[in-house]
Amino acid sequence: MRNGETSPSHPWFRPGLAILFAVCWILSAIHPVDMGVWLLENVLTLQAVLWVWFTRRLLPLSDLSYFLIAAFLLMHEVGAHYTYELVPIGFWIKPWFGLVRNDWDRIVHFAFGFLLVVPCYESLRRFFNGPPWLVWLAPSILIAGMSAFYEIAEAYANLVLAPYTAAAYLSLQGDPFDSQNDMAMAVAGSMLAMTIAALAQRRGTLSWQA
């Protein structure tokens, strides 16, 4: 894949993905645990959907990237529906790993880095040229910056707009370093994904050019 290019798209794939996401989004809006939390969490969803819509022709991504974006947003919608600290999957895995809290938020922050670093890479390659190591590192740096910005914006937006939903929305669950741990998970996910992609390219199984 050359700079600024994406793989050919199947005609049905993107409309089908959009319909699937819309159906799941509607389901997440039906009797959420806390409607105030659902509305706040969906500010991120709305921003992401608008970004995808308005850049679909100017900065088109590959089918893989759109799939990864949708996968992340669906994980986020699960957290929005239940509130992150009450997601059933988080309770199910607690005894498996000896966890003391519902770590669905940690999983989603890891997914933020692991899944969205590929769309970040595709976007940056259009405008950024440099040594190979920096080309592969730059998307993870962007993920780290986005994660930090989200943690700051999340805290201030919650205090200003909905102070009474702070505990459920921020999902600290008694962890004073929750924001730092969330950012670390996002960076770890992005670094893992970029390492896998770089190794795959080196072995000739990935067509991206770094």
N, C-alpha and C positions, 0 to 999 in steps of 0.2 A: 504494500500500500504506500503510495507516494504522498508527499506532503500535500495536505489540503484535500485528499481524496478519501472516499469511504467505499466500502464494498457495495456491490449492487444490491438493491432492495427488492424483495419479493413483493408484488403488488398488494397482496392480502395481508402481509405481516404487520405493518404499522397500523392500518385501520383496525385489524383484529386485536392488536395489543391495546389500542386506545379503548375499544369497546370493553375488553376484559377488565381493564383498569377502572373504567367508569362504573361497571356493574359492582366491582368490589368496593369502590368508594361509596356508592349508594348503600351497600350493605353495612359498611362501617358507620354510616350516619344513623342507622336504625337503632334506637334505644341504646346509645352509648352509656357507659357507666357514669360519665360526667360530661354533660354537653358543653360546659364552659371550657373544660380541658380539650375536648374534641375540636372546638372552634379555634382555640389557640394553636393546637398542633397542626391544624390544616392551613394555617398561614404559610408554613413551609411548603405544604403540598401545592397550594395555589401558586406560589412563586415559582416552583419547579415546573408546573404544567404550563404556566405562561411563558417561561423561558424556552421550553421545548417548542411551544407553538410558534413563537415569534422568530426563532432561529432555525426553523426547520428547512428553510430555503437558503438563507444567508450563510448559515454555518451548519449544514447538514451533518449528522453523525451516522455511524453504521447501524445496521439492525442490532448488532450485539450491544452497542452502547444504549440504544433505546430500550432494549430488553432489560439491561442492568439498572437503568434509571427506574423503570417500572417496578422491578423486583424490590429495589430499595424503598420506593414509596409505598408499596404494599405492606412491607414489614413495618414501616412507620405508621400506616393506617391501623394495623393491629394494635399498636401502642396507643394510638389516638382513641380507638374504640373502648379499650379496657382501662385506659391510663396505664402508663408503663410499669408501675409497681404492682399491677393486678393482672397482668397478662398470664393466662393459664400455662403457656409453654414455660415461662420462667419458673413457675412453681413445680412443674413436672421435672425439670432438670436439676432442681436444687439438691435432692438426695444423691443424684448421680455424681455430682462434683463436690459435694460437701459445702454448698454455698450457704451463706447466712442471709442473703437478700435475694430479691427477684432481679436477676441480671439480664432481663430482656433488653433493658436500655443499653447495657454494655454490648450485647450482641448486635443491636442495631447501629451503634456507633462504630463497631468494627466493620459492619457491612457498609456503612457510609464511606469508609476508606477503601475497602476491598472492592466494592461494586462501582463506585463513582470515579475512581481514579482512571479507569479506562476512558470514559467520556472526557475527563479532564485532559488526558494525554492526547486524544484526537483533536480537541480544541486547540491546545497549545501548539501542536505541531504545525499548524497553519501559520503561526506568527513567530515561532521561536526556533532559532538555530544556534547550536553551540556544541561543545564537546559531548560525545555520547553519554558519558556518565551524568552530565547535568541535564540532558534531555530526558533521561529516565528518572532523575531525582526531582525535577521541577513539578510534575504532577503531585507528588507526595507533599512538597512544600505548599502547593496550592490547597491541598486537602487540609493540611495543618492550619493554614490561615483561615479557611472557611469554617473549620471546626471551632477554632478559638472565637471567631466573630459570632458564630451561632450561640456559643455558651454565654457570651456577654450580652447579646441581644435578647436571648431567652430570659435571662435574669431580670434585665431592666424592663422588658415588655410585660413580664408577669407582675412585677411590682407596681407598674403604672396602670395596667389594664385590668388585672384580675388578682389582687392580693389575696383574696380568700381561697384561690385555687393553687396557691404556691406549692404546697406540699405535694399534691398530686401531679402538678404540671412539671415541676423541676425533678421530681422523683429522686430526691437525695437519699432517702431511706437510711438516714443516720450516718451517711458517709460524708465527712467534712471535706474530702478531696474528690468529690463526685465529678466536678467539672474537669479537673486535671486527669482523672482516670478515663473519662469519656474521650478526651482529646488524645490520650495515649493510645486508646483502642483504635481510634480512627487512623492515626498515623501508622500503627502496626498493621492494620488491614491494607492500607495503601502501599506500604513498603513490601508486604508479602505479595500483593498482586503484581506490582511492578517487577519484583524479582522473578516471579514465575514467567511474566511476559518477556523479560530480557533473556532468560535462559531458553525459553521456547524459540525466540528469534535466533538466538545463537545456534541452536540445533536445526534451524531451517524449517520449523513447524509453524512459524508466525511470520506474516508478510510485512508487518510494520517495519519501516526503515528508521533507525535511530542514527 
